[in-house]
């Protein structure tokens, strides 16, 4: 009889160990962002660990309704504030708010990752979005403060790319006495005054290349035009003749940053932002 009880206890122990390992495995997949693998096991996860915070996070992350997922993430943060699921939910909310252009609200969420979750794998990603959100809202002083703070908190992480001021993002025109730029679009040349005379809502442009070879500029121009961007080529007549590839139709700095990042992700092109 004693032998049977011992065997039952061993089975229970082993089963518990397997359950524990499984939820840890699913948690690791969630942390690594492997949602496609989790989606295949969603029914198993829900059946076996319905009340676990990581299960609730997985369901929120796989929810295609952004507003519903937003509510689910907030519930996780409220109910399990110190869990990995809470950290992941905060990051998701920050990304969601950033994608919607709610930069001030995004900052409130994203700053929590490096401040309260020192072991998070999302620290660099959170700081990157913080940088862009602070730039979009013009809060360069706050950005500088937090970059210095995080550099001290995480000496092993590289924040050297963040040594800039807000004005560094904007290319200031210093050659005011030089000839006006000439835009070449569809074979026509126009001065900047003529170009922007009928574009009263355009106050920002994104520049994605400056080429000495016109054919290189035209190659980028064609790719961006095919992707649906209102693209032009400007011939700069400064110290050196350059062909500048630029994106129009941007009424705010926020729009310019979003478009620049999108192009960077799509085509791998670096960009600068210019005020018209």
HELIX and SHEET records of a PDB file:
HELIX    1   1 UNK A    2  UNK A   31  1                                  30    
HELIX    2   2 UNK A   35  UNK A   40  1                                   6    
HELIX    3   3 UNK A   42  UNK A   48  1                                   7    
HELIX    4   4 UNK A   53  UNK A   61  1                                   9    
HELIX    5   5 UNK A   66  UNK A   79  1                                  14    
HELIX    6   6 UNK A   84  UNK A   99  1                                  16    
HELIX    7   7 UNK A  103  UNK A  116  1                                  14    
HELIX    8   8 UNK A  123  UNK A  137  1                                  15    
HELIX    9   9 UNK A  140  UNK A  153  1                                  14    
HELIX   10  10 UNK A  160  UNK A  162  5                                   3    
HELIX   11  11 UNK A  166  UNK A  169  5                                   4    
HELIX   12  12 UNK A  192  UNK A  196  1                                   5    
HELIX   13  13 UNK A  214  UNK A  226  1                                  13    
HELIX   14  14 UNK A  253  UNK A  267  1                                  15    
SHEET    1   A 6 UNK A 188  UNK A 191  0                                        
SHEET    2   A 6 UNK A 182  UNK A 185 -1                                        
SHEET    3   A 6 UNK A 231  UNK A 237 -1                                        
SHEET    4   A 6 UNK A 241  UNK A 250 -1                                        
SHEET    5   A 6 UNK A 204  UNK A 211 -1                                        
SHEET    6   A 6 UNK A 272  UNK A 275 -1                                        
END                                                                             
